[in-house]
């Protein structure tokens, strides 16, 4: 159920004032709807694209203002940059100096990467079947998305819309920029199945880099594939698949794999599959983020050998609303590997459509055959709060024999969720 508008009739006055209910949008770049919330809720900054009605009072409202750098770029000439102070998170990207280019068509991409340190992609319309390959960037290059980036319709499941790789990169969006996947032209309710659709909207494999202020609209299936990244920061990224409520499927927000020391902050994801899913990685942190309508913040553990290890992952200070499985560990039936030192803390769950709040599935993908080849240990659930539908189950801990160890539960205060708990090979918390 989506947040709805509340119409307040003012006595003696010939108009009504629309107010947004709890968890509804009330502001952000491009927002033209109402900006006030019903009583008891405050329009609160989550990121530049999304302000949300959250429980609280005006005294607790947090607002943020970001001043962006202004850069005048002329093809193959020096860029003039005005230094500014910003409230954005400090990142590891170095940021180089040198020639700047504005790219307005596909044919300019190769030359721009070979010659320019700052590349602005301005209203770039990619031809069908053409990958936006940012894989030959100079170390410390900056890429700026401006206007609308789009692709010709390509019904091919092997097609990747965009790929980014390099070292010490800065990748960011200009104010109002949109990266448009034209998902409505592909959605058929079958996601990865059915008619052919492009795969990940973007694959990112970088080191020592920073991504910020990016808006991904309507991916055909998976949105952002973060695979093979080290020492990289993602801040203020929006994945918007609100238009796909009926027909979109498998629209993962962030698939994180084979990464070391990667952090995500201020993510906003409206989608129909995992909000963020982490696998085969070490040292991943997801903070201050918002997930709506998805399968939650997940760990995907194990694989075809014991070398699949996911460890030292933290999900914190986030909201997971109208999610089927807000907090989930899934390991393939018959898989091998280790999932350890995983934490969910200070998480608010809420809304309707919740099936299992805290979920461990060691029978994933095989119709209920539970196996113990993936060791799940040292898992912390701390300060999990909120209100969900009464049919939800608080715990679904389906473990293999001896393969779930040292699970810690504290501050679990979720209202609703009166469905009976299901625990196998591990005692349900009391």
Secondary structure as UniProt FT lines:
FT   STRAND          5..9
FT   TURN            11..12
FT   STRAND          16..20
FT   TURN            22..23
FT   STRAND          25..27
FT   TURN            29..30
FT   TURN            39..40
FT   STRAND          41..47
FT   TURN            48..49
FT   STRAND          50..55
FT   HELIX           58..60
FT   STRAND          70..72
FT   TURN            75..76
FT   STRAND          77..78
FT   STRAND          80..82
FT   STRAND          99..103
FT   HELIX           106..108
FT   HELIX           109..115
FT   STRAND          118..122
FT   STRAND          125..126
FT   TURN            128..129
FT   STRAND          132..134
FT   TURN            139..140
FT   STRAND          142..146
FT   STRAND          148..151
FT   TURN            157..158
FT   STRAND          162..167
FT   STRAND          170..173
FT   TURN            175..176
FT   STRAND          178..180
FT   HELIX           183..185
FT   TURN            191..192
FT   STRAND          202..207
FT   STRAND          210..217
FT   STRAND          224..227
FT   STRAND          230..240
FT   HELIX           242..244
FT   TURN            245..247
FT   STRAND          254..257
FT   STRAND          260..270
FT   STRAND          276..279
FT   STRAND          282..287
FT   STRAND          290..292
FT   STRAND          297..301
FT   TURN            306..307
FT   STRAND          309..321
FT   STRAND          327..332
FT   TURN            333..334
FT   STRAND          336..351
FT   STRAND          356..364
FT   TURN            365..368
FT   STRAND          374..388
FT   TURN            390..391
FT   STRAND          393..398
FT   TURN            401..402
FT   STRAND          404..415
FT   STRAND          422..424
//
